[in-house]
Amino acid sequence: MKKKLLFIMPSLTSGGGERSLVTLLNKIDFDLYSVDLFLLMHEGLFVEFVPKEVRIIPLPDTYHMFSLPLLQSLWKLVSKGNGKLAYNRLMFTFRNRNLKNVALREQYNWKYISKSLENIKGNYDVAIGFLEKTATYICVDKVDSAARKIGWVHIDYDQLGMDPVFDQAYFDKLDQIVTVSQECATVLESRFPEQKEKVNVIYNIVSPTFINSMADQHHEELFEKEENQIVILSIGRLHYQKNFVIAIESCKKLIDRGYNISWNIIGDGEERERLLALIKEYNLENHFKLLGLKSNPYPYIKQADIYSQTSRFEGKSIAIDEAKILNKPIIVTNFSTAKDQITHGIDGMIVEMNSDAIADEIEKMIINAELRTKLTTNLASLQLGTEDEINKFYELINR
């Protein structure tokens, strides 16, 4: 008999964790496993890549009403005689407006959102909250029957400013906790020492065969580059974590030094308007471009001259792994897990987290063709790809 698995994820709109889940789902042997997927949003960039064998669980009407804009939500809920949920919707909005930290908002608002969700029925062998915070809370609080429950942490836990006391109560009820790098595991074990025996490391699955085939789907010029222009690419949510402000500042410095560059970002998020205002302030409209979300970013990586990641923190960046597979010269800031992915001077360059250091390293890479060739040659010689991580996943769920 097939083992029954349940994956839980807030959405598949964008992001490394979301790409990681879709890749994992496409690697699962559906002759051995039956898979359900619970999403709070049934639309998004990566939904089309969910295998047809996966059943997406319908959302209750109460959640649809709860997720409407405030006045519409209150009117709908009250008209349906659900005054208690209307009160929770009002409190959800109030708490959102009074908490600046996005991670804390998500933690503390769970008690309001949870009232709009029914319990997930069915007898599962394993239920997996595939992202920190809400996915884990749903796994613990809303899954009626699962022999084992697993939480997944895709970040350096200490960097988002979350409340560990809040998460402690949920981690206590998990059978296993998975994270995506050894550095992230060390942070979790330090922050939650009583959970140490539960912590496992499973790297995000990336497939060179898939990435190279997707990269070859577009041969036309994607960046509209000028002659002799250097194209720099970054991928990530437009969020404080990704630190794109210093990317813009670095671009300004390079333009002022006389370099003709085009810096492009694939991604979207809450900092979009702030970044656009800064681009305009620095008169970089022709040199720094926000491309939005792309379901297939790989042709863009392939056509770029340099890949740069300016993050404040990462768990294990899928985008960096993808750039390595496509043999791009890579520059990353010295976030806590950078050395888990890049060996400085061998398969990329790690620089200090400021615009001067980033601009200096890009300048060096533009001038020094031998350095670019060395990095790409080294990358081409590596055995990249982590498809074998699926075996760690199987071992974990079959314990």
C-alpha positions as CSV (number, residue, x, y, z in Angstrom):
1,M,0.0,0.0,0.0
2,K,1.2,3.5,-0.8
3,K,2.3,5.7,2.0
4,K,0.2,8.9,2.2
5,L,2.1,12.2,2.5
6,L,0.7,15.7,3.1
7,F,2.8,18.8,2.2
8,I,1.8,22.2,3.5
9,M,2.9,25.5,2.0
10,P,1.4,29.0,2.2
11,S,1.8,29.5,-1.6
12,L,3.8,28.8,-4.7
13,T,4.0,32.4,-5.8
14,S,7.8,32.8,-5.8
15,G,10.8,32.1,-3.7
16,G,13.5,29.5,-3.1
17,G,11.5,27.4,-0.7
18,E,8.7,27.2,-3.1
19,R,11.0,26.2,-6.0
20,S,12.5,23.6,-3.7
21,L,9.1,22.1,-2.9
22,V,8.1,21.9,-6.6
23,T,11.4,20.2,-7.5
24,L,11.0,17.7,-4.6
25,L,7.4,16.9,-5.7
26,N,8.7,16.2,-9.2
27,K,11.2,13.7,-7.9
28,I,8.8,11.7,-5.7
29,D,8.0,8.1,-6.8
30,F,4.2,8.2,-7.1
31,D,4.2,4.4,-7.4
32,L,5.2,4.3,-3.7
33,Y,3.7,7.5,-2.3
34,S,0.3,9.2,-2.5
35,V,0.7,13.0,-2.1
36,D,-1.7,15.7,-1.0
37,L,-0.7,19.4,-1.0
38,F,-2.3,22.1,1.1
39,L,-1.9,25.7,-0.1
40,L,-3.4,28.9,1.2
41,M,-3.2,30.3,-2.4
42,H,-4.1,28.2,-5.3
43,E,-2.6,30.6,-7.9
44,G,1.1,31.4,-8.3
45,L,4.2,31.2,-10.4
46,F,5.1,27.6,-9.7
47,V,1.6,26.0,-9.4
48,E,1.8,24.9,-13.1
49,F,4.8,22.8,-12.2
50,V,3.1,20.7,-9.5
51,P,2.8,17.1,-10.8
52,K,-0.6,16.0,-11.9
53,E,-0.4,13.1,-9.5
54,V,-0.5,15.6,-6.5
55,R,-4.0,16.4,-5.1
56,I,-4.4,20.0,-4.1
57,I,-6.8,20.2,-1.1
58,P,-9.7,22.7,-1.5
59,L,-9.8,25.6,0.8
60,P,-12.9,26.2,3.0
61,D,-15.3,29.1,2.3
62,T,-14.5,30.6,5.7
63,Y,-10.9,31.2,4.6
64,H,-11.9,32.6,1.2
65,M,-14.1,35.1,3.1
66,F,-11.4,35.8,5.7
67,S,-8.8,36.6,3.0
68,L,-10.9,39.3,1.2
69,P,-10.1,43.0,1.8
70,L,-11.2,44.1,5.3
71,L,-14.6,45.7,4.6
72,Q,-15.6,43.0,2.2
73,S,-14.5,40.3,4.6
74,L,-16.4,41.8,7.5
75,W,-19.5,42.2,5.5
76,K,-19.4,38.7,4.1
77,L,-18.7,37.1,7.5
78,V,-21.3,39.0,9.4
79,S,-23.9,38.4,6.7
80,K,-23.2,34.7,7.1
81,G,-23.7,34.9,10.8
82,N,-20.0,34.4,11.6
83,G,-19.5,37.3,14.0
84,K,-16.6,35.6,15.9
85,L,-14.6,35.1,12.7
86,A,-15.3,38.8,11.7
87,Y,-13.8,39.8,15.1
88,N,-10.7,37.7,14.3
89,R,-10.5,39.3,10.9
90,L,-10.6,42.7,12.5
91,M,-7.9,41.8,15.1
92,F,-5.8,40.3,12.3
93,T,-5.8,43.7,10.5
94,F,-5.1,45.6,13.7
95,R,-2.2,43.4,14.6
96,N,-0.7,43.7,11.1
97,R,-0.8,47.5,11.3
98,N,0.9,47.7,14.7
99,L,3.7,45.2,14.2
100,K,6.5,46.3,11.9
101,N,8.4,42.9,12.0
102,V,6.9,40.8,9.2
103,A,8.0,37.5,10.8
104,L,6.4,38.4,14.2
105,R,3.2,39.5,12.4
106,E,3.0,36.0,10.8
107,Q,3.6,34.3,14.1
108,Y,1.3,36.3,16.3
109,N,-1.5,36.5,13.6
110,W,-1.7,32.7,13.3
111,K,-4.3,32.5,16.1
112,Y,-6.6,34.7,14.0
113,I,-6.0,33.0,10.7
114,S,-6.3,29.6,12.2
115,K,-10.0,30.3,13.1
116,S,-10.8,30.5,9.4
117,L,-9.3,27.1,8.5
118,E,-11.0,23.7,9.0
119,N,-8.9,20.8,10.1
120,I,-7.4,18.8,7.3
121,K,-9.1,15.4,7.2
122,G,-7.5,12.1,6.3
123,N,-5.1,9.6,7.7
124,Y,-1.5,10.5,6.7
125,D,1.7,8.6,7.3
126,V,3.6,11.9,7.3
127,A,2.5,15.5,7.3
128,I,5.2,18.1,6.4
129,G,5.1,21.8,7.0
130,F,7.5,22.7,4.3
131,L,8.3,26.3,5.4
132,E,8.9,27.9,8.7
133,K,6.1,29.7,10.6
134,T,2.6,29.3,9.0
135,A,3.2,26.0,7.2
136,T,4.5,24.5,10.5
137,Y,1.7,25.9,12.5
138,I,-0.9,24.4,10.1
139,C,0.9,21.0,10.3
140,V,0.8,21.0,14.1
141,D,-2.6,22.5,14.7
142,K,-4.8,21.6,11.7
143,V,-3.8,18.1,10.6
144,D,-6.2,15.7,12.2
145,S,-4.3,12.5,11.8
146,A,-0.7,12.0,10.9
147,A,1.6,9.3,12.3
148,R,4.5,11.7,12.1
149,K,4.8,15.5,11.7
150,I,7.9,17.2,10.2
151,G,8.7,20.9,10.0
152,W,11.1,22.5,7.4
153,V,13.2,25.6,8.1
154,H,14.7,27.3,5.0
155,I,16.6,30.1,6.7
156,D,19.1,31.0,9.3
157,Y,16.6,31.1,12.1
158,D,18.2,33.9,14.1
159,Q,18.1,36.4,11.2
160,L,14.4,37.1,10.8
161,G,13.7,38.4,14.3
162,M,11.2,35.7,15.1
163,D,9.9,34.9,18.6
164,P,11.6,31.5,19.5
165,V,9.3,31.1,22.5
166,F,6.3,31.0,20.2
167,D,8.0,28.4,17.9
168,Q,9.2,26.3,20.8
169,A,5.7,25.1,21.5
170,Y,5.3,24.0,17.9
171,F,8.8,22.4,17.6
172,D,7.9,20.3,20.8
173,K,5.1,18.7,18.8
174,L,7.1,17.9,15.7
175,D,8.8,14.5,15.3
176,Q,11.6,15.9,13.1
177,I,12.9,19.3,12.0
178,V,14.6,19.6,8.6
179,T,16.8,22.5,7.5
180,V,18.8,23.2,4.3
181,S,22.4,23.6,5.4
182,Q,24.8,22.7,8.2
183,E,25.1,26.3,9.3
184,C,21.3,26.6,9.6
185,A,21.3,23.3,11.6
186,T,23.9,24.7,13.9
187,V,21.8,27.8,14.5
188,L,18.7,25.8,15.2
189,E,20.5,23.5,17.6
190,S,22.0,26.5,19.5
191,R,18.6,28.3,19.7
192,F,16.6,25.2,20.5
193,P,19.1,22.8,22.3
194,E,16.3,20.5,23.5
195,Q,15.3,19.9,19.9
196,K,18.9,18.9,18.8
197,E,18.1,15.3,18.2
198,K,15.2,16.2,15.9
199,V,17.3,18.3,13.5
200,N,18.2,16.9,10.0
201,V,19.9,18.5,7.1
202,I,18.5,17.9,3.6
203,Y,19.8,20.2,0.9
204,N,17.5,21.8,-1.6
205,I,17.2,19.5,-4.6
206,V,18.6,21.1,-7.8
207,S,18.9,19.2,-11.1
208,P,21.5,20.2,-13.7
209,T,19.7,18.3,-16.4
210,F,16.4,20.2,-15.8
211,I,18.2,23.6,-15.3
212,N,20.2,23.3,-18.5
213,S,17.2,22.1,-20.6
214,M,15.1,25.1,-19.2
215,A,18.0,27.5,-19.9
216,D,18.0,26.5,-23.6
217,Q,14.3,27.3,-24.1
218,H,14.9,30.9,-25.1
219,H,17.6,31.9,-27.5
220,E,16.5,35.5,-28.2
221,E,18.2,38.4,-26.4
222,L,16.4,38.8,-23.1
223,F,18.2,41.9,-21.6
224,E,18.1,44.3,-24.6
225,K,21.7,45.0,-23.8
226,E,23.8,47.6,-25.5
227,E,27.0,46.7,-27.3
228,N,29.8,45.9,-24.9
229,Q,27.4,46.3,-21.9
230,I,28.0,44.0,-18.9
231,V,24.9,42.3,-17.6
232,I,24.6,41.6,-13.9
233,L,21.7,39.5,-12.6
234,S,20.3,38.9,-9.1
235,I,17.3,36.8,-8.2
236,G,15.2,37.1,-5.0
237,R,12.2,38.5,-3.3
238,L,12.2,42.3,-3.1
239,H,12.6,42.1,0.7
240,Y,14.9,43.4,3.4
241,Q,16.6,40.0,3.5
242,K,17.9,40.3,-0.1
243,N,19.5,43.8,0.6
244,F,18.9,45.1,-2.9
245,V,19.5,48.7,-1.7
246,I,23.2,48.0,-1.7
247,A,23.0,46.5,-5.2
248,I,21.5,49.8,-6.4
249,E,24.3,51.7,-4.6
250,S,26.9,49.5,-6.1
251,C,25.5,50.0,-9.6
252,K,25.6,53.8,-9.0
253,K,29.3,53.6,-8.0
254,L,30.1,51.5,-11.1
255,I,28.3,53.9,-13.5
256,D,30.2,56.8,-11.9
257,R,33.4,55.0,-12.5
258,G,32.6,54.8,-16.2
259,Y,31.4,51.2,-16.6
260,N,28.5,50.5,-18.8
261,I,26.5,47.9,-16.9
262,S,22.9,46.7,-16.7
263,W,21.9,45.2,-13.4
264,N,18.7,43.2,-13.5
265,I,16.6,41.7,-10.7
266,I,14.2,38.8,-11.1
267,G,11.6,38.9,-8.2
268,D,8.9,40.9,-6.6
269,G,7.9,41.9,-3.1
270,E,7.1,44.6,-0.6
271,E,10.2,46.7,-1.3
272,R,9.4,47.3,-5.0
273,E,8.3,50.9,-4.6
274,R,11.2,51.8,-2.3
275,L,13.7,50.3,-4.8
276,L,12.1,52.1,-7.8
277,A,12.3,55.4,-5.9
278,L,16.0,54.8,-5.2
279,I,16.7,53.9,-8.8
280,K,15.0,57.1,-9.9
281,E,16.9,59.2,-7.3
282,Y,20.2,57.8,-8.7
283,N,19.1,58.3,-12.4
284,L,19.7,54.6,-13.0
285,E,16.5,53.8,-15.0
286,N,18.6,52.7,-17.9
287,H,21.0,50.6,-15.8
288,F,19.1,49.0,-13.0
289,K,15.9,47.1,-13.9
290,L,13.3,45.2,-11.8
291,L,12.1,42.5,-14.2
292,G,9.4,41.0,-12.0
293,L,8.7,37.3,-11.5
294,K,9.8,34.8,-14.1
295,S,8.6,31.2,-14.1
296,N,11.7,30.2,-16.0
297,P,14.7,32.3,-14.8
298,Y,17.3,30.0,-16.3
299,P,17.7,31.7,-19.8
300,Y,18.3,35.0,-17.9
301,I,21.0,33.4,-15.8
302,K,22.6,31.8,-18.9
303,Q,22.7,35.2,-20.8
304,A,24.0,37.2,-17.8
305,D,27.7,38.0,-17.5
306,I,27.9,38.0,-13.7
307,Y,25.5,36.7,-11.0
308,S,25.5,38.6,-7.7
309,Q,23.7,37.9,-4.4
310,T,23.7,40.8,-2.0
311,S,21.7,39.2,0.8
312,R,21.9,40.0,4.5
313,F,21.2,36.3,5.2
314,E,20.2,33.1,3.5
315,G,19.5,29.5,4.4
316,K,20.9,27.8,1.3
317,S,20.3,29.9,-1.8
318,I,18.8,27.9,-4.6
319,A,19.6,30.8,-7.0
320,I,23.3,30.6,-6.2
321,D,23.3,26.8,-6.9
322,E,21.5,27.4,-10.2
323,A,24.0,30.1,-11.2
324,K,26.8,27.6,-10.4
325,I,25.2,24.9,-12.6
326,L,25.1,27.4,-15.5
327,N,28.8,28.3,-14.9
328,K,28.3,32.0,-14.1
329,P,31.0,34.1,-12.4
330,I,29.4,34.7,-8.9
331,I,29.8,37.4,-6.3
332,V,28.0,37.1,-3.0
333,T,28.1,39.0,0.2
334,N,29.5,37.4,3.3
335,F,26.2,36.3,4.9
336,S,26.4,33.5,7.5
337,T,25.9,30.6,5.1
338,A,27.9,32.0,2.2
339,K,30.8,29.7,2.7
340,D,28.4,26.7,2.6
341,Q,28.0,27.4,-1.1
342,I,31.0,29.3,-2.3
343,T,34.7,28.7,-1.9
344,H,36.2,32.1,-2.3
345,G,38.4,32.4,-5.4
346,I,37.5,28.9,-6.6
347,D,33.9,28.9,-7.6
348,G,32.9,32.4,-6.8
349,M,33.9,35.5,-4.8
350,I,32.7,36.4,-1.3
351,V,32.8,40.1,-0.4
352,E,32.0,42.2,2.6
353,M,28.4,43.4,2.9
354,N,28.7,47.0,1.6
355,S,28.4,48.7,-1.7
356,D,32.0,49.6,-2.0
357,A,33.2,46.0,-1.7
358,I,30.6,44.8,-4.1
359,A,31.4,47.5,-6.7
360,D,35.2,46.8,-6.3
361,E,34.7,43.1,-6.9
362,I,32.5,43.6,-9.9
363,E,35.0,46.1,-11.3
364,K,37.8,43.5,-10.8
365,M,35.7,40.9,-12.6
366,I,34.9,43.2,-15.5
367,I,38.6,44.1,-16.0
368,N,40.1,40.7,-15.3
369,A,38.9,38.3,-18.0
370,E,41.3,35.6,-16.6
371,L,39.4,35.6,-13.3
372,R,36.0,35.1,-15.0
373,T,37.5,32.3,-17.0
374,K,39.0,30.7,-14.0
375,L,35.7,30.7,-12.1
376,T,33.6,29.4,-15.0
377,T,36.2,26.7,-15.8
378,N,36.3,25.6,-12.2
379,L,32.5,25.4,-12.1
380,A,32.3,23.4,-15.3
381,S,34.6,20.8,-13.7
382,L,32.5,20.3,-10.6
383,Q,29.9,17.6,-10.1
384,L,27.0,19.9,-9.3
385,G,23.4,18.9,-8.5
386,T,21.7,17.4,-5.5
387,E,19.2,14.9,-6.9
388,D,20.5,12.3,-4.4
389,E,19.0,14.4,-1.6
390,I,15.7,12.7,-2.4
391,N,17.2,9.5,-0.8
392,K,17.7,11.4,2.5
393,F,14.0,12.5,2.2
394,Y,12.9,8.9,1.7
395,E,15.0,7.7,4.6
396,L,13.5,10.4,6.8
397,I,9.9,9.7,6.0
398,N,10.4,5.9,6.2
399,R,12.0,5.8,9.7
